[in-house]
Amino acid sequence: MDNLLKLLKSRRSVRLFKDKNIPEEELREIIDAARFAPTARNIQPWEFVVITDKNILSEIAGFGQNASFISQAAACIAVFSTETNYYLEDGCAATCNILLAATALGIGSCWIAGDKKTYCPKVNSLLYAPTGLKLVSLIALGYPQEENSFKPVQKKGLNDLLHWERF
Ligand SMILES: Cc1cc2nc3c(=O)[nH]c(=O)nc-3n(C[C@H](O)[C@H](O)[C@H](O)COP(=O)(O)O)c2cc1C
């Protein structure tokens, strides 16, 4: 449990990656963790596409705002959900599992917005997504470069957020 709490607090968005592939087994492990996420009414509306092809990574990097680093990633996972009432919450829960599983395996990650972005149709088309699937997120993955792999963003303090019983 201690280790899990440490893991949760140690995850940070990583946008600088080594030029090193992630073994397929580890990518499978990450997606396996995603499918255990909580999901409204147990619908499990998610589908995952793991992209390692450099040409596809570069193409996706070119679509986005703030996503150019995808071209340097070893892999990118596209999280899709069938359009149910809670597709976004479910897809986000799966996305969090992916980020944490990657952290546990020593793999850096960064969540890149999918849902609501104007490039969603382009990603769907590039990945041949079946009709009715919504892109929830893209996750860049790779082994962190030793230095400057992440910006240590300031987190709000516990006492600024926590309220007991009422505000
Ligand atoms: C819904 C969502 C969308 C995000 N989109 C992007 C993005 O498009 N590009 C990017 O570099 N980071 C993106 N991020 C990562 C955030 O910038 C990052 O989580 C935040 O700055 C906190 O830093 P940390 O992840 O290191 O704790 C996104 C995060 C979330 C939750």
The ligand as an SDF file (V2000), in Angstrom:
LIG
                    3D

 31 33  0  0  0  0  0  0  0  0999 V2000
   -7.4440   16.0490  -19.8350 C   0  0  0  0  0  0  0  0  0  0  0  0
   -5.9650   16.3450  -19.9090 C   0  0  0  0  0  0  0  0  0  0  0  0
   -5.4560   16.8390  -21.0790 C   0  0  0  0  0  0  0  0  0  0  0  0
   -4.0800   17.1030  -21.1980 C   0  0  0  0  0  0  0  0  0  0  0  0
   -3.5950   17.5150  -22.4070 N   0  0  0  0  0  0  0  0  0  0  0  0
   -2.2750   17.7590  -22.5340 C   0  0  0  0  0  0  0  0  0  0  0  0
   -1.7530   18.1280  -23.8140 C   0  0  0  0  0  0  0  0  0  0  0  0
   -2.4830   18.2410  -24.7940 O   0  0  0  0  0  0  0  0  0  0  0  0
   -0.4110   18.3400  -23.9160 N   0  0  0  0  0  0  0  0  0  0  0  0
    0.4240   18.2140  -22.8250 C   0  0  0  0  0  0  0  0  0  0  0  0
    1.6390   18.4160  -22.9760 O   0  0  0  0  0  0  0  0  0  0  0  0
   -0.0490   17.8420  -21.5950 N   0  0  0  0  0  0  0  0  0  0  0  0
   -1.3720   17.6140  -21.4290 C   0  0  0  0  0  0  0  0  0  0  0  0
   -1.8710   17.1870  -20.2130 N   0  0  0  0  0  0  0  0  0  0  0  0
   -0.9670   16.9950  -19.0680 C   0  0  0  0  0  0  0  0  0  0  0  0
   -1.0690   18.1450  -18.0800 C   0  0  0  0  0  0  0  0  0  0  0  0
   -0.4750   19.3030  -18.6210 O   0  0  0  0  0  0  0  0  0  0  0  0
   -0.3930   17.7370  -16.7510 C   0  0  0  0  0  0  0  0  0  0  0  0
   -1.0260   16.6000  -16.2340 O   0  0  0  0  0  0  0  0  0  0  0  0
   -0.4480   18.8600  -15.7230 C   0  0  0  0  0  0  0  0  0  0  0  0
    0.3400   19.9530  -16.1120 O   0  0  0  0  0  0  0  0  0  0  0  0
    0.0140   18.4010  -14.3280 C   0  0  0  0  0  0  0  0  0  0  0  0
    1.3450   17.9050  -14.3870 O   0  0  0  0  0  0  0  0  0  0  0  0
    1.7030   16.4100  -13.9380 P   0  0  0  0  0  0  0  0  0  0  0  0
    0.9750   15.4670  -14.8830 O   0  0  0  0  0  0  0  0  0  0  0  0
    3.1890   16.3270  -14.0900 O   0  0  0  0  0  0  0  0  0  0  0  0
    1.2460   16.2170  -12.5420 O   0  0  0  0  0  0  0  0  0  0  0  0
   -3.2230   16.9110  -20.0730 C   0  0  0  0  0  0  0  0  0  0  0  0
   -3.7640   16.4000  -18.8910 C   0  0  0  0  0  0  0  0  0  0  0  0
   -5.1120   16.1120  -18.8030 C   0  0  0  0  0  0  0  0  0  0  0  0
   -5.6710   15.5270  -17.5270 C   0  0  0  0  0  0  0  0  0  0  0  0
  1  2  1  0
  2  3  1  0
  2 30  2  0
  3  4  2  0
  4  5  1  0
  4 28  1  0
  5  6  2  0
  6  7  1  0
  6 13  1  0
  7  8  2  0
  7  9  1  0
  9 10  1  0
 10 11  2  0
 10 12  1  0
 12 13  2  0
 13 14  1  0
 14 15  1  0
 14 28  1  0
 15 16  1  0
 16 17  1  0
 16 18  1  0
 18 19  1  0
 18 20  1  0
 20 21  1  0
 20 22  1  0
 22 23  1  0
 23 24  1  0
 24 25  2  0
 24 26  1  0
 24 27  1  0
 28 29  2  0
 29 30  1  0
 30 31  1  0
M  END
$$$$
